[in-house]
Each structure stands twice: as structure tokens, then as C-alpha cells.
Amino acid sequence: MDFLRPQTWPEALARKAERPAAVPIAGGTDVMVEVNFDRRRPEALLDLTRIPELTGWERDERAIRIGANVTYTRVIEELGAELPGLAMASRTVGSPQIRNRGTIAGNLGAASPAGDAHPILLALGASVEAESVRGTRLIPAVEFYVGVKRHSLAPDELIRAVHVPLSPGPQQFSKIGTRNAMVIAVCSFALALDVPARRVGTGIGSAAPTPRRAVAAEDYVSGALPWESRDPIPDGVGARFGELVAQTASPIDDVRGSAAYRRHALAVLARRNLAWAWKEYQCA
């Protein structure tokens, strides 16, 4: 196995173009587990840890652009106020040591259906900035996931950043696992209220071959909430929202939980997240 260590972003892109099979690595919290357990043996690793362009983040009036090497810990500490849902998801990732190394871009690159960052990125309408020697493109998160641990990056592309829209409203994320910490999600759910647009965004994790939005649930609840009056959620709306979220999922039975349990849990998570977000909106 070759170990490639570019010093600049243009050099990294050139190396990736020359060796499309080279696997990018930064925190290594996913890739090195597979390598150490001999589940994966790439022909080369492309170390991106020395690329200064990947370590920062910036904001404009519409979105925050998070560099590929920004860790979960930095998201929590530096972006928690502006991206509370992503910070909530980041807090559930592994241990402090894992959060100090792991990155949002690494979660995207692994493309696991159970990745904790995916649901809130979908709920917020995030985009992935992909680049190669051929140029740069933005891939909407809803188009990024194409199968179990499969993404839409071309073989010569690398993730440079993630663009996360600034949502003017409350956000929530929660997941269910076999214990309270350091656990892969049995299922997870994220929700974001876009108050000016009177829209609700959603994201489902670990309950389908890919992370996905619950579009029918979004359409229903966006029209059913009393946005202007901020009155309590009408009776039955939360339950129906949960049902529609559960119907969107296509889970499997595995060692972490049954398909039936995942659907039930998603309905509960959806109702609770909606109630929590709406309460925050009422109190704002």
C-alpha cells in the first residue's frame, strides 16, 4: 500500500487524478478501522492532513462553508450557535478522541447510511463541494448518496468543503442506539424549521440503503403548522407527521434492530423533534 502525502491542494488533486483508486484520509476514523481489521486494502492512501486550505470555515449571508478537515469538535465549539443541528449530531459521534479527529467530509466520504451528519445535512439542504483537476462542482446532499456506502463523486474527485445553508429557525437531531454513547445509530432523524419560507426540512439515517428526506412528511407538516399564530401544534399533526416519516423509511432487520422497531422509533423521533423545535419557535 502506497502512502501519498501532498503538501498543497493542487498537488492533492494531481495525485488523485494520477491514482483514482487512492483513498483520501484525514481523521482516519472510518478508513483505518477497515484497514486495521483487514476489511479493506486500498492500493494507496492519500493523506490530506497537511493541506491548509481544508482546515478553515467561512460564512456569508446565506451559508457556512466548512472545509473538509474541520473536525466534529470544531463544529461543536465554533459553529454550534449558527448550525445547532449539526452540532447536536456531532456531539453523538464516537468518543471525544474520535470527535477530535473525525470530520464531516469524512462522514460524507464513507457514505454510510448510519452516518450521524447525514440527516441534518439533508434537512438543511446542504451541498458538497467536489473538485478535481477538471474543475469544481456543487453536489446537493440529496443527490450525493447513491447506495450503501456509495456516493456520487467521480473517481478523480475530492471533497473540498461542505456548504450548509443558514436556516432561520430551530433545528433538532436525535438518534437511537443500543447505549447512550459511542454507538452506531439504530436509526436517526433530523429536522429544521425554515421560518421565513414556512417549510420543514427532514433527514432520516440508518433506516434505508441511503440517508434520505421524508418529502411527503415535509409537505404535510409545513402546511399543517400554525406559523403565524405560533399556537400549539394541532392535535393529530405530530402523529401523522411521524407516520409519514416512518413510511418513507425502508429499513432492514440486523443485529442492531428490526425493521419494525426502526419504523416505530422513527415515528417517535419525528414527533418529539417536531415538538421540541416548535416549542423553541414559540419561545423565540
C-alpha positions in Angstrom: 0.0 0.0 0.0 1.4 3.4 -1.0 1.1 6.4 1.2 0.8 9.7 -0.6 1.3 12.9 1.3 0.6 16.1 -0.8 1.5 19.4 0.6 -0.9 21.6 -1.3 -4.4 21.3 -2.7 -3.3 21.4 -6.4 -0.9 18.6 -5.6 -3.6 16.5 -3.9 -5.8 16.9 -7.0 -3.0 15.9 -9.3 -2.2 12.8 -7.2 -5.9 11.8 -7.2 -6.0 12.3 -11.0 -2.9 10.1 -11.4 -4.2 7.5 -8.8 -8.0 7.5 -8.9 -8.1 4.4 -6.6 -6.2 6.2 -3.9 -8.4 6.6 -0.8 -8.3 10.1 0.8 -7.7 10.1 4.6 -7.7 12.9 7.2 -9.0 11.8 10.6 -8.9 8.1 9.6 -11.7 7.2 11.9 -13.5 5.2 9.3 -10.8 4.2 6.8 -8.2 3.0 9.3 -10.8 0.8 11.1 -11.4 -1.0 7.9 -7.7 -1.3 7.1 -6.8 -2.5 10.6 -9.4 -5.2 10.5 -8.3 -6.2 7.0 -11.7 -5.4 5.6 -10.2 -3.0 3.0 -6.8 -2.9 1.4 -6.6 0.2 -0.9 -3.7 0.4 -3.3 -2.8 3.8 -1.9 -3.8 6.3 0.9 -4.0 10.0 0.1 -3.2 11.9 3.2 -4.9 15.3 3.2 -3.9 16.4 6.8 -1.2 18.9 5.6 -3.4 20.8 3.2 -4.0 24.2 4.9 -6.9 25.1 2.6 -9.1 22.4 4.1 -8.8 23.4 7.7 -11.0 26.6 7.8 -14.6 27.6 7.5 -16.2 30.8 6.3 -19.7 32.3 6.2 -21.7 34.6 4.0 -25.3 35.8 4.4 -26.7 32.5 3.1 -24.4 29.6 4.2 -21.4 28.4 6.0 -18.7 26.7 4.0 -16.9 24.1 6.1 -13.5 22.9 5.0 -13.0 19.1 4.6 -10.6 18.9 7.5 -12.8 20.7 10.1 -13.4 18.3 12.9 -16.6 17.5 14.8 -15.1 19.1 17.9 -14.6 22.4 16.0 -18.1 22.2 14.6 -19.4 21.9 18.2 -17.2 24.6 19.6 -17.1 27.1 16.7 -20.3 26.6 14.8 -22.8 25.4 17.5 -24.7 28.7 17.6 -25.2 29.0 13.9 -25.6 25.3 13.0 -27.1 23.9 16.1 -28.5 20.7 14.4 -25.1 19.8 13.0 -23.5 20.5 16.4 -26.1 18.2 18.0 -25.3 15.4 15.5 -21.6 16.0 16.0 -21.9 15.5 19.8 -23.2 12.0 19.3 -20.2 10.9 17.2 -18.0 8.4 19.0 -15.8 9.5 21.8 -14.0 12.8 22.4 -10.9 11.4 20.7 -13.0 10.4 17.6 -14.6 13.9 17.5 -11.2 15.5 17.7 -10.1 13.6 14.6 -13.2 12.8 12.6 -14.7 15.3 10.0 -18.0 16.0 8.3 -16.3 15.4 5.0 -15.1 12.1 6.1 -18.6 11.1 7.1 -19.7 12.0 3.6 -16.9 10.1 2.0 -17.8 7.0 3.9 -21.4 7.4 2.8 -22.7 5.0 5.5 -26.5 5.1 5.9 -25.8 5.3 9.6 -23.5 8.4 9.4 -24.6 10.9 12.0 -24.0 14.0 10.0 -26.1 13.0 7.0 -29.7 13.6 8.3 -29.2 17.2 9.3 -27.3 18.0 6.1 -30.3 16.7 4.2 -32.7 18.6 6.4 -30.8 21.9 5.8 -30.3 21.4 2.1 -26.5 21.2 2.2 -24.3 20.8 -0.8 -20.9 19.0 -1.2 -18.1 21.0 -2.9 -16.2 18.4 -5.1 -13.1 19.2 -7.0 -10.8 17.6 -9.5 -8.2 18.8 -12.0 -11.2 19.2 -14.3 -12.9 21.7 -12.2 -15.3 22.2 -9.2 -19.0 21.4 -8.8 -21.6 21.5 -6.0 -23.5 18.3 -5.4 -26.8 18.7 -3.4 -26.8 16.3 -0.5 -30.0 14.7 -1.8 -28.0 13.6 -4.9 -24.8 12.7 -3.1 -25.8 9.3 -1.7 -26.4 6.7 -4.3 -26.2 3.4 -2.4 -25.0 1.6 0.7 -21.6 3.3 1.3 -21.7 4.7 -2.3 -21.6 8.4 -3.3 -21.7 10.4 -6.5 -18.1 11.5 -6.5 -16.2 10.8 -9.7 -13.1 8.6 -9.2 -10.8 11.7 -9.6 -12.7 14.0 -7.3 -12.1 15.0 -3.7 -14.4 16.7 -1.2 -13.0 20.2 -0.6 -15.9 21.6 1.6 -19.5 21.3 2.7 -21.9 24.2 2.1 -24.5 24.3 4.9 -27.3 26.9 4.5 -28.0 29.1 7.4 -31.5 28.1 8.5 -33.5 30.9 10.2 -35.3 28.6 12.6 -34.9 25.9 15.2 -33.1 22.6 14.4 -33.1 19.2 16.1 -31.3 15.9 15.8 -31.7 12.7 17.7 -30.8 9.1 17.3 -31.4 5.8 19.0 -28.7 3.3 19.8 -28.1 0.3 21.9 -26.5 2.5 24.5 -26.1 6.3 25.2 -22.6 6.9 23.7 -20.0 5.5 21.3 -22.7 3.7 19.3 -23.8 3.3 15.7 -27.3 4.6 15.2 -30.2 2.1 15.1 -32.0 5.0 13.4 -31.7 8.8 13.5 -33.7 11.8 12.5 -33.1 15.5 11.9 -35.5 18.4 11.5 -35.0 22.0 10.6 -37.7 24.8 10.6 -37.2 27.4 7.9 -39.4 30.0 9.4 -39.5 32.7 6.6 -40.2 30.0 4.0 -42.7 28.3 6.3 -41.1 25.0 5.5 -39.9 22.0 7.5 -36.8 20.0 6.3 -36.1 16.4 7.4 -33.4 13.8 7.2 -33.5 10.1 8.1 -30.5 8.0 8.9 -29.8 4.3 9.3 -33.2 3.2 8.0 -32.7 2.8 4.3 -29.9 2.0 1.9 -29.0 5.7 1.9 -29.8 8.6 4.1 -33.0 10.3 2.8 -35.5 13.1 3.2 -39.1 12.4 4.2 -40.6 14.6 1.4 -44.3 13.7 1.9 -43.9 14.4 5.6 -42.3 17.7 5.0 -45.1 18.8 2.6 -47.8 17.7 5.1 -46.4 19.3 8.2 -45.3 22.5 6.5 -48.9 23.2 5.6 -50.4 22.0 8.9 -48.4 24.1 11.4 -49.8 27.4 12.7 -46.8 29.5 11.6 -48.4 32.9 12.0 -50.1 32.5 15.4 -47.4 30.2 16.9 -50.2 28.3 18.6 -49.6 24.7 19.8 -49.3 22.1 17.2 -52.9 20.9 16.3 -54.0 17.6 17.7 -53.0 14.7 15.4 -50.5 16.6 13.3 -47.4 15.3 15.2 -48.7 11.7 15.0 -49.5 12.0 11.3 -46.1 13.5 10.7 -44.4 10.6 12.4 -46.4 8.1 10.4 -45.3 9.7 7.1 -41.7 9.8 8.2 -41.9 6.1 9.1 -43.5 5.3 5.7 -40.6 7.0 3.9 -38.0 4.6 5.5 -37.1 1.2 4.1 -35.2 -0.4 6.9 -33.8 -3.9 7.3 -33.5 -6.3 10.2 -30.0 -6.5 11.5 -28.1 -7.1 14.8 -28.9 -3.6 16.0 -32.6 -3.7 15.5 -35.5 -4.9 13.4 -37.2 -3.1 10.6 -40.4 -2.8 12.5 -38.6 -1.3 15.5 -36.8 1.2 13.3 -40.1 2.4 11.7 -41.7 2.7 15.2 -38.6 4.6 16.5 -38.6 7.0 13.6 -42.2 7.9 14.2 -41.4 8.6 17.8 -38.3 10.6 17.0 -40.1 12.7 14.3 -42.9 13.6 16.8 -40.5 14.5 19.5 -38.2 16.5 17.3 -41.1 18.5 15.8 -42.4 19.2 19.3 -39.0 20.4 20.6 -38.4 22.6 17.5 -41.9 24.1 17.7 -41.6 24.9 21.4 -38.3 26.7 20.6 -40.1 28.6 17.8 -42.9 29.6 20.2 -40.4 30.9 22.8 -38.3 32.8 20.3 
